[in-house]
């Protein structure tokens, strides 16, 4: 190889290793890319509609709506739109320096359906942020892109490694998001796609708590943090976490911590406890 050709190849490899770039494509079945020697960076797709495919020398995967697909650096790969389809997807190339890739399976081709609707929405929003921040050339644009990539990879690793029922994980997420609001098991079940009785049974079997108990525990745990780390009154904190009646809050707090909210705060502020922190 001539010196100039070698320099150009080295510059190309260095650029591949350091640049984050992304896009949003909608392609018919003429779309097809083959890379016999792969690339030095990662490639990740999130399929929105239609169907694509991705393959390496060891495996082939369909790319279906709601699925994340990753191709590891340095491996031969091929991808494109499945015959008779249009493939709409967002994609990103990113350098092999993101530590969270170490949480993924050690295979050249990784594909996983994102079972939680809320996780799918977060992943799509993260892709949109990467696309925007990679183009904006802002002062911290690269770091913002890396943070969005980490969010996607952590959500993916959570999907791959979790053994919990995705419907229960979604219910837990919705309880957390709407923690301060009145709880309607009927509305929660409708959102999840189950009957109230079926959701209640699965939830208790998976977590050991009823939906109502878990909702109260989330509120109480947040209240305990506010009691320990803020100067807000116990009555104000009860309202902050969603309780309209202080006595009801105090009863629920005592069920979890065994003492009243005020006794809990006093205990957390004792010299012995502070010395242990």
KEMI-258401 format. One record per residue: x, y, z of N, C-alpha, C, CB in turn; residue in one letter. Coordinates in steps of 0.2 Angstrom, whole numbers, padded with zeros to 4 digits, always signed. Each point is the difference from the previous one (the first is absolute). Glycine has a CB too. Layout:
<pts>
XYZXYZXYZXYZA
...
</pts>
This chain:
<pts>
+0004-0006+0000-0004+0006+0000+0004+0006+0000-0009-0006+0006X
+0008+0011-0010+0004+0006-0001-0001+0004+0007-0001+0000-0013X
+0006+0004+0014+0000+0005+0006-0007+0004+0000+0013+0000+0001X
-0014+0003-0006-0006+0005+0000-0007-0004+0001+0007+0007-0008X
-0007-0013+0005-0006-0004+0001+0000-0003+0007+0000-0004-0012X
+0005+0003+0015+0000-0002+0007-0002+0005+0005+0009-0008-0003X
-0006+0014+0001-0002+0006+0004-0008+0001+0000+0011+0005-0002X
-0014-0005-0005-0007+0001+0000-0004-0005+0003+0002+0005-0011X
+0001-0012+0011-0004-0005+0004+0000+0001+0007+0003-0008-0009X
+0003+0010+0012+0001+0002+0007-0005+0006+0002+0012-0004+0000X
-0012+0009-0004-0005+0005+0001-0007-0002+0000+0008+0008-0005X
-0010-0012+0000-0007-0003+0000-0001-0004+0006+0000+0000-0012X
+0004-0004+0014-0001-0004+0006-0001+0004+0007+0007-0009-0006X
-0002+0014+0006-0001+0005+0006-0006+0004+0000+0012+0001+0000X
-0015+0001-0006-0006+0003+0000-0006-0004+0002+0005+0007-0009X
-0005-0014+0007-0005-0004+0001+0000-0002+0008+0001-0005-0011X
+0005+0005+0014+0000-0001+0007-0002+0005+0005+0009-0007-0003X
-0009+0014+0000-0002+0005+0005-0006+0004-0002+0012+0001+0001X
-0015-0002-0006-0006+0004-0002-0007-0004+0001+0007+0005-0009X
-0011-0001+0012-0007-0003+0001-0005+0004-0005+0002-0002+0012X
-0005-0002-0016-0004+0003-0005-0006-0005-0001+0009+0006-0006X
-0015-0003+0004-0006-0003+0001-0005+0002-0006+0001-0001+0013X
-0006-0003-0014-0005+0002-0005-0007-0004+0001+0010+0002-0008X
-0015+0000+0004-0007-0002+0000-0001-0002-0007-0004+0007+0010X
+0003-0013-0012-0001-0002-0007-0006-0004-0001+0012-0001-0001X
-0015+0002-0005-0006-0004-0002+0002-0003-0007-0009+0007+0007X
+0010-0014-0007+0003-0002-0007-0004-0006-0002+0011+0004+0004X
-0012-0004-0011-0003-0006-0003+0005-0006+0000-0008+0008-0007X
+0006-0014+0004+0004-0006+0000+0006+0000-0005-0011-0006+0003X
+0012+0012-0006+0006+0001-0004+0006+0002+0005-0006+0003-0010X
+0004-0001+0016+0006+0002+0004+0003-0006+0003-0007+0010+0003X
+0014-0010-0004+0004-0006+0002+0007+0003+0001-0007-0008-0006X
+0011+0006+0011+0007+0002+0002+0003-0006+0002-0003+0011+0003X
+0009-0012-0006+0005-0005+0001+0007+0002+0002-0007-0008-0008X
+0009+0006+0014+0007+0002+0002+0004-0006+0002-0004+0011+0004X
+0008-0014-0009+0004-0006+0001+0004+0000+0005-0001-0002-0012X
+0004+0008+0014+0005+0001+0005-0003+0004+0006+0009-0001-0008X
-0015+0002+0008-0003+0003+0006+0002+0008+0001-0001-0011+0005X
+0000+0013+0000+0003+0007+0002+0003+0000+0007-0009+0005-0007X
+0012+0000+0009+0004+0000+0006-0005+0003+0006+0011+0001-0006X
-0017+0001+0004-0005+0003+0005-0006-0005+0000+0004+0012-0002X
-0008-0010+0007-0007-0004+0001-0005+0003-0005+0003-0003+0012X
-0008-0001-0014-0005+0002-0003-0007-0002+0003+0007+0000-0011X
-0011+0004+0013-0006-0002+0003-0006+0003-0004+0006+0000+0012X
-0012-0004-0013-0006+0001-0003-0006+0000+0006+0005-0004-0012X
-0010+0008+0011-0006-0001+0003-0005+0000-0005+0004+0005+0011X
-0008-0010-0012-0005-0001-0005-0006+0003+0002+0005-0010-0004X
-0008+0015+0000-0006+0003+0001-0006-0003-0003+0006+0011+0002X
-0005-0012-0009-0006-0004-0004+0004-0004-0005-0008+0010+0002X
+0003-0015-0005+0003-0004-0005+0005-0005+0003-0002+0009-0008X
+0006-0012+0003+0005-0005+0002+0006+0001-0004-0009-0008+0003X
+0015+0007+0001+0006-0001-0003+0004-0006+0002+0001+0013+0000X
+0005-0014-0001+0004-0006+0002+0007+0003+0001-0008-0008-0007X
+0011+0004+0011+0007+0001+0001+0004-0007+0001-0002+0011+0006X
+0008-0012-0009+0003-0006+0001+0008+0001+0001-0009-0006-0007X
+0012+0001+0010+0007+0000+0001+0002-0007-0003+0001+0008+0010X
+0005-0010-0009+0002-0006-0003-0003-0006+0005+0011+0005-0004X
-0013-0003+0010-0003-0005+0004-0007-0001+0001+0010+0002+0006X
-0014+0004-0008-0007-0001+0001-0004+0006-0004+0002-0004+0012X
-0008+0003-0013-0004+0004-0003-0006+0002+0004+0003-0004-0011X
-0005+0010+0011-0006+0002+0004-0005+0005-0004+0007-0001+0011X
-0013+0000-0010-0005+0004-0002+0000+0007+0004-0007-0010-0004X
+0005+0015+0001+0000+0007+0004-0007+0002+0000+0012+0003-0003X
-0016-0004+0008-0007+0001+0000-0002+0006+0005-0002-0012-0002X
-0004+0015+0001-0001+0006+0004+0000-0001+0007-0008+0003-0009X
+0012+0002+0013+0001-0001+0007+0006-0004+0002-0012+0001+0001X
+0016-0003-0006+0006-0004+0001+0006+0005-0001-0006-0011-0003X
+0011+0010+0008+0007+0003-0001+0004-0006-0002-0002+0008+0009X
+0007-0006-0014+0004-0004-0003+0007+0003+0000-0009-0005-0007X
+0014+0002+0009+0007+0003+0000+0005-0005-0003-0003+0006+0011X
+0008-0003-0015+0005-0004-0003+0007+0003+0003-0007-0001-0011X
+0010-0004+0013+0007+0001+0004+0005+0002-0005-0003-0008+0009X
+0008+0012-0007+0005+0002-0004+0004-0006-0002+0001+0011+0006X
+0002-0010-0012+0005-0004-0003-0002-0007-0003+0007+0005+0008X
-0014-0005-0009-0003-0007-0003-0003+0002-0006-0002-0005+0011X
+0003+0000-0016-0004+0000-0006-0007+0001+0001+0009-0007-0006X
-0013+0012+0002-0007+0000+0001-0003+0002-0006+0002+0003+0012X
-0009-0004-0012-0004+0002-0005-0007+0002+0003+0006-0008-0009X
-0009+0013+0006-0007+0001+0002-0004+0004-0005+0005+0001+0011X
-0011-0001-0011-0004+0003-0005-0008-0001+0002+0009-0002-0009X
-0013+0004+0004-0007-0001+0001-0002-0007-0003-0002+0013-0001X
-0003-0016+0005-0002-0006-0002-0004+0000-0006-0001-0003+0012X
+0001-0002-0016-0004-0001-0007-0007+0002+0001+0008-0008-0004X
-0011+0013+0000-0007+0001+0000-0002+0005+0006-0002-0011-0005X
+0007+0014+0008-0001+0004+0006+0003+0007-0001+0000-0010+0007X
-0002+0015-0003+0003+0006+0001+0002+0000+0007-0007+0006-0008X
+0013-0004+0009+0004+0000+0007+0001+0007+0002+0005-0011-0002X
-0009+0013+0008+0001+0007+0003+0004-0002+0006-0011+0005-0005X
+0016-0001+0006+0005-0001+0006+0004+0006+0002+0000-0013-0003X
+0002+0013+0009+0005+0005+0002+0006-0004+0001-0008+0008+0005X
+0014-0005-0006+0006-0003+0001+0006+0004+0002-0003-0007-0009X
+0008+0004+0012+0006+0004+0002+0006-0004+0000-0007+0007+0008X
+0012-0004-0011+0007-0002+0001+0003+0003+0006+0001-0002-0013X
+0003-0002+0017+0003+0003+0006+0007-0004+0001-0011+0004+0005X
+0016+0000-0002+0006-0003+0001+0000-0006+0006+0005+0011-0004X
+0000-0015+0003+0000-0006+0005+0004+0003+0007+0000-0009-0010X
-0003+0014+0013+0003+0002+0006-0006+0001+0005+0009+0006-0006X
-0015-0008+0005-0005+0001+0004-0001-0006+0005-0006+0007-0008X
+0008-0006+0014+0001-0006+0005-0006-0004+0000+0007+0007+0007X
-0013-0005-0008-0007-0003+0001+0000-0006-0005-0006+0010+0005X
+0010-0010-0010-0001-0006-0005+0003-0006+0003+0002+0008-0009X
+0002-0007+0015+0002-0006+0003-0006-0004+0004+0011+0006+0001X
-0016-0003-0001-0006-0003+0004-0004-0005-0005-0001+0010+0008X
+0003-0010-0015-0004-0003-0005+0003-0007-0001-0003+0011-0005X
+0000-0015+0002+0002-0007-0002+0006+0001-0005-0011-0005+0001X
+0016+0000+0000+0006+0000-0004+0000-0003-0007+0006+0000+0011X
-0011+0002-0014-0002-0002-0007+0001+0006-0005-0008-0010+0004X
+0009+0008-0010+0001+0005-0005-0006+0004-0002+0010-0007-0004X
-0016+0003+0004-0006+0003-0001-0005-0001+0006+0002-0003-0013X
-0005+0008+0015-0004+0000+0006-0007+0003-0002+0010+0002+0008X
-0015-0005-0007-0007+0002-0002-0004-0001+0006+0002-0002-0012X
-0006+0007+0014-0005-0001+0006-0006+0004-0001+0010-0002+0007X
-0016-0001-0006-0006+0003+0000-0001+0004+0006-0005-0008-0007X
+0003+0015+0007-0001+0004+0006-0007-0001+0002+0009+0008-0004X
-0010-0012+0009-0007-0002+0002-0004+0005+0004+0005-0011+0000X
-0001+0016+0003-0004+0005+0004-0001+0006-0004+0005-0004+0010X
-0012+0006-0011-0001+0006-0004+0004+0006+0002-0012-0005-0002X
+0012+0006+0008+0003+0006+0003+0008+0000-0002-0009+0001+0010X
+0012-0007-0010+0007+0000-0001+0001+0001-0008+0002-0008+0009X
-0007+0006-0013+0001+0001-0007-0001+0007-0002-0005-0011-0002X
+0001+0015+0006-0001+0007-0001+0007+0004+0002-0013-0001+0002X
+0016-0002+0004+0006+0003+0002+0005-0001-0005-0003-0001+0012X
+0004-0005-0015+0005-0001-0005-0001+0004-0006+0001-0012+0004X
-0007+0013-0006-0001+0004-0006+0002+0007+0001-0009-0007-0004X
+0007+0010+0010+0002+0007+0002+0007+0001+0000-0011+0001+0006X
+0015-0006-0003+0007+0000+0000+0003+0000-0007+0000-0006+0011X
-0003+0002-0015+0003+0000-0007-0001+0007-0003-0003-0012-0002X
-0003+0015+0003-0001+0007-0003+0005+0005+0003-0012-0003-0001X
+0013+0002+0008+0005+0005+0003+0007-0001-0003-0006+0000+0010X
+0008-0006-0012+0006-0002-0003+0001+0004-0007+0001-0011+0007X
-0007+0010-0010+0000+0003-0007+0001+0008+0000-0007-0010-0004X
+0003+0013+0009+0001+0007+0001+0006+0002+0002-0012+0000+0002X
+0015-0003+0004+0006+0002+0003+0006-0001-0005-0005-0002+0011X
+0005-0003-0015+0006-0002-0004+0000+0005-0006-0001-0012+0003X
-0004+0016-0005+0000+0005-0005+0001+0007+0003-0008-0008-0007X
+0006+0009+0013+0000+0007+0002+0007+0003+0002-0011-0003+0004X
+0016-0001-0004+0007+0002+0001+0000+0004+0007+0002+0000-0013X
-0006-0001+0018+0000+0004+0006+0006-0002+0004-0012+0001+0000X
+0014+0003+0005+0006-0001+0004+0000-0007+0003+0000+0012+0003X
-0005-0014+0000+0000-0007+0003-0004-0005-0004+0001+0005+0011X
-0002-0004-0018-0004-0004-0004+0002-0008+0000-0002+0010-0007X
+0009-0011+0007+0002-0007+0000-0002-0003+0007+0010+0003-0008X
-0009+0000+0013-0001-0003+0007-0008-0001+0000+0010+0006+0005X
-0014-0001-0007-0007-0002+0000-0002-0006-0004-0002+0013+0001X
+0005-0014-0007-0001-0006-0004+0002-0006+0004+0002+0007-0011X
+0004-0007+0014+0002-0005+0004-0005-0002+0006+0012+0003-0003X
-0014+0002+0006-0005-0001+0005-0007-0004-0003+0005+0010+0007X
-0007-0007-0012-0006-0003-0003+0002-0008-0002-0004+0012-0005X
+0010-0013+0002+0002-0007-0002+0000-0004+0006+0007+0004-0009X
-0005-0002+0015+0001-0004+0006-0007-0001+0002+0010+0005+0004X
-0015-0001-0004-0007-0001+0002-0003-0006-0004-0001+0012+0003X
+0002-0011-0010-0002-0006-0004+0003-0006+0002-0002+0008-0010X
+0008-0009+0011+0004-0006+0001-0002-0003+0007+0009+0004-0007X
-0010+0001+0012-0003-0003+0006-0007-0002+0000+0008+0008+0005X
-0012-0005-0009-0007-0003-0001+0000-0006-0003-0004+0011-0001X
+0009-0012-0004+0000-0006-0004+0003-0006+0005+0002+0007-0011X
+0003-0005+0014+0003-0005+0005-0005-0002+0005+0011+0004-0002X
-0015+0000+0004-0005-0001+0005-0006-0005-0003+0002+0011+0006X
-0003-0010-0012-0005-0005-0004+0003-0006+0000-0005+0009-0006X
+0011-0010+0004+0004-0006-0001+0001-0004+0006+0005+0005-0010X
-0003-0002+0015+0002-0003+0006-0006-0001+0006+0011+0004-0002X
-0017+0000+0001-0005-0001+0005-0004-0006-0001+0000+0012+0000X
-0002-0015+0005-0004-0006+0000-0007+0001+0002+0010-0007+0002X
-0012+0014-0001-0006+0002+0002-0005+0000-0006+0005+0007+0010X
-0011-0008-0008-0006+0001-0005+0000+0007-0002-0007-0009+0005X
+0008+0010-0012+0000+0007-0003-0006+0004+0002+0007-0004-0009X
-0013+0001+0010-0006+0003+0001+0000+0003+0008-0006-0008-0008X
+0009+0004+0012+0001+0002+0007+0005+0006+0000-0003-0011+0005X
+0009+0010-0009+0004+0006+0000-0003+0006-0002+0009-0008-0002X
-0013+0008-0003-0004+0006-0003-0004+0002+0005+0000-0004-0011X
-0004+0000+0015-0004+0002+0005+0004+0004+0006-0008-0010-0003X
+0014+0007+0005+0004+0004+0005+0002+0007-0003+0004-0012+0004X
-0002+0012-0010+0002+0006-0003-0006+0005+0000+0008-0006-0008X
-0014+0004+0006-0006+0005+0000-0002+0002+0007-0004-0006-0010X
+0005+0001+0015-0001+0002+0007+0005+0006+0002-0005-0012+0003X
+0011+0011-0005+0005+0005+0002-0001+0007-0003+0008-0010+0001X
-0010+0009-0007-0001+0007-0004-0006+0003+0003+0005-0005-0011X
-0010+0002+0013-0006+0003+0002-0001-0001+0008-0005-0002-0011X
+0011+0002+0014+0000-0002+0007-0005+0005+0005+0012-0005-0002X
-0012+0011+0000-0004+0005+0004-0007+0000-0002+0011+0007+0001X
-0013-0010-0006-0007+0000-0002-0004-0005+0003+0004+0005-0011X
-0011-0005+0011-0004-0005+0003+0001-0006-0004-0008+0008+0004X
+0008-0014-0001+0001-0006-0004-0007-0003-0002+0010-0002+0007X
-0010+0000-0014-0006-0004-0003+0003-0006-0003-0007+0011-0002X
+0006-0017+0006+0002-0006-0003-0003-0002-0007+0001-0004+0012X
-0007+0007-0013-0004-0002-0006+0004+0004-0006-0011-0001+0006X
+0013+0007-0005+0003+0004-0005+0007-0003-0001-0006+0010+0003X
+0010-0012+0002+0006-0003+0000+0000-0006-0004+0003+0005+0011X
-0008-0009-0010-0001-0007-0003-0002+0001-0008-0003-0005+0011X
-0001+0010-0012-0001+0002-0007+0006+0002-0004-0012+0003+0004X
+0016+0001-0001+0006+0002-0003+0005-0006-0001-0001+0012+0005X
+0001-0016-0001+0005-0006+0000-0003-0005-0005+0004+0002+0011X
-0011-0002-0012-0003-0005-0004-0002-0006+0003+0007+0004-0009X
-0009-0004+0015-0002-0006+0004-0007+0002+0004+0012-0004+0001X
-0015-0001+0001-0006+0002+0005+0003+0002+0006-0008-0008-0006X
+0004+0012+0010+0002+0002+0007+0002-0006+0004-0007+0010-0001X
+0003-0016+0001+0001-0005+0004+0006-0004-0002-0012-0001+0002X
+0013+0000-0008+0006-0003-0003+0007+0004+0002-0007-0005-0009X
+0006+0011+0008+0006+0004+0002+0002+0000+0007-0003+0008-0009X
-0002-0008+0013+0000+0000+0008+0004-0006+0002-0010+0007+0001X
+0007-0013-0004+0003-0007+0001+0008+0000-0002-0012-0005-0001X
+0013+0007-0005+0007+0000-0002+0005+0004+0004-0005-0002-0012X
+0002+0008+0013+0004+0005+0004+0002-0003+0007-0006+0010-0006X
+0001-0012+0009+0001-0003+0007+0005-0006+0000-0011+0004+0004X
+0010-0008-0009+0005-0006-0001+0007+0002-0002-0010-0007-0004X
+0011+0012+0000+0006+0002-0002+0004+0005+0006-0004+0000-0012X
+0000+0004+0015+0004+0004+0005-0001-0001+0007-0002+0008-0008X
-0003-0012+0010-0002-0002+0007-0004+0005+0003+0010-0005+0001X
-0012+0011-0005-0005+0005+0003-0006+0001-0005+0010+0005+0006X
-0015-0003-0003-0006+0002-0004+0002+0007-0004-0008-0006+0008X
+0004+0007-0013+0002+0007-0003-0001+0006+0004-0004-0006-0010X
-0001+0006+0014-0001+0005+0005+0005+0001+0005-0012-0002-0001X
+0015-0004+0004+0005+0000+0005+0007+0003-0004-0006-0010+0006X
+0007+0008-0012+0006+0002-0003+0000+0008-0001+0001-0012-0006X
-0007+0014+0004-0001+0007-0001+0001+0004+0006-0008-0002-0009X
+0006-0001+0015+0001+0004+0006+0007-0001+0002-0011-0002+0003X
+0014-0003-0004+0007-0001+0001+0005+0005-0004-0002-0012+0003X
+0000+0013-0009+0004+0005-0004-0001+0007+0003-0002-0007-0010X
-0004+0009+0012-0001+0006+0003+0004+0001+0007-0012+0000-0006X
+0011-0005+0010+0003+0000+0006+0008+0000+0000-0010-0006+0004X
+0013+0002-0009+0007+0001-0001+0002+0007-0002+0000-0013-0003X
-0003+0016-0001+0001+0007-0002+0000+0004+0006-0004-0002-0012X
-0002+0001+0016-0001+0005+0006+0006-0001+0004-0012-0001-0001X
+0015-0005+0002+0005-0001+0005+0006+0003-0002-0004-0011+0002X
+0006+0012-0009+0005+0003-0002-0001+0008+0001+0002-0009-0009X
-0008+0011+0008-0001+0007+0001+0001+0002+0008-0008+0000-0010X
+0005-0004+0014+0001+0001+0007+0007+0000+0002-0011-0006+0002X
+0015+0002-0005+0007+0000+0002+0004+0005-0003-0001-0012+0001X
+0000+0015-0007+0004+0004-0003-0002+0007-0001+0004-0010-0006X
-0010+0011+0008-0003+0007-0001-0003+0003+0007-0003-0003-0012X
+0001+0009+0012-0003+0003+0006-0007+0001+0000+0011+0005+0002X
-0014-0008-0008-0007+0000+0000-0004-0003+0005+0001+0001-0012X
-0007+0001+0014-0003-0003+0006-0003-0007-0003-0003+0012+0005X
+0001-0016+0000-0003-0007-0001-0006+0001-0004+0005-0005+0010X
-0009+0010-0008-0006+0002-0004+0001+0002-0007-0005+0003+0011X
+0010+0001-0012+0001+0002-0007+0003-0006-0004+0003+0012+0004X
+0001-0016-0001+0002-0006-0004-0005-0005-0001+0011+0002+0005X
-0016-0003-0001-0006-0004-0001-0003+0002-0007-0002-0002+0013X
+0001+0009-0013-0004+0003-0006+0005-0001-0006-0006+0008+0007X
+0013-0007-0006+0004-0001-0006+0000-0006-0003+0007+0008+0005X
-0008-0014-0001+0000-0006-0003-0007-0003-0002+0011-0002+0007X
-0016+0006-0006-0006-0002-0003-0006-0001+0005+0006-0005-0009X
-0004+0006+0016-0006-0002+0005-0003+0007+0001+0007-0010+0005X
-0014+0009-0005-0004+0006+0002-0002+0000+0008-0004+0000-0012X
+0006-0005+0015-0002-0001+0007+0006-0002+0004-0012-0003-0003X
+0014+0007+0008+0006-0001+0003+0000-0007+0004+0002+0012+0001X
-0008-0013+0002+0000-0006+0005+0000-0006-0005-0007+0006+0008X
+0004-0006-0014+0001-0006-0004+0008-0001-0002-0012+0002-0004X
+0015+0004+0003+0007-0001-0002+0004-0003+0006-0001+0010-0008X
+0000-0007+0014+0003-0003+0006-0001-0007+0001-0001+0011+0005X
-0005-0014-0006-0001-0007+0000+0004-0004-0005-0012+0003+0004X
+0012-0001-0010+0004-0003-0005+0007+0000+0001-0009+0003-0008X
+0012+0003+0011+0007+0001+0001+0002-0005+0006-0001+0012-0004X
-0003-0013+0009+0001-0004+0005+0000-0008-0002-0005+0009+0008X
+0001-0010-0013+0000-0007-0002+0006-0002-0003-0012+0001-0002X
+0016+0004-0002+0006-0002-0003+0006+0001+0005-0005+0004-0011X
+0005+0001+0015+0006+0002+0004-0001-0002+0007+0003+0009-0008X
-0009-0010+0010-0001-0002+0007+0000+0005+0005+0005-0010-0002X
-0005+0017+0000+0000+0006+0004-0004+0005-0004+0011-0003+0006X
-0013+0008-0002-0003+0006-0003+0005+0004-0005-0009+0000+0010X
+0006+0004-0014+0005+0004-0004+0004+0005+0004-0008-0001-0009X
+0006+0004+0014+0003+0004+0005+0006-0004+0004-0010+0008+0000X
+0008-0014+0002+0005-0004+0004+0005-0002-0005-0009-0004+0008X
+0008+0003-0014+0005-0002-0005+0005+0005-0001-0009-0007-0006X
+0006+0013+0005+0005+0006-0001+0004+0001+0006-0008+0006-0008X
+0005-0006+0014+0004+0001+0006+0006-0005+0001-0010+0004+0005X
+0008-0011-0007+0005-0005+0000+0006+0001-0005-0009-0008+0004X
+0007+0010-0010+0005+0002-0005+0005+0006+0002-0009-0005-0009X
+0006+0009+0013+0004+0006+0002+0004-0001+0007-0008+0007-0006X
+0008-0013+0009+0003-0001+0006+0008-0001-0002-0010-0006+0005X
+0014+0008+0000+0007+0000-0001+0003-0007-0002+0001+0010+0008X
-0004-0015-0005+0003-0007-0001-0002-0001-0008-0001-0004+0012X
-0005+0005-0014-0001-0001-0007+0004+0004-0005-0012-0003+0004X
+0013+0009-0002+0004+0005-0005+0007-0003+0000-0008+0010+0003X
+0011-0012+0003+0006-0003+0000+0002-0006-0005+0001+0005+0012X
-0007-0008-0013+0001-0006-0004+0000+0001-0007-0006-0006+0009X
+0004+0012-0011-0001+0002-0007+0007+0001-0004-0012+0005+0003X
</pts>
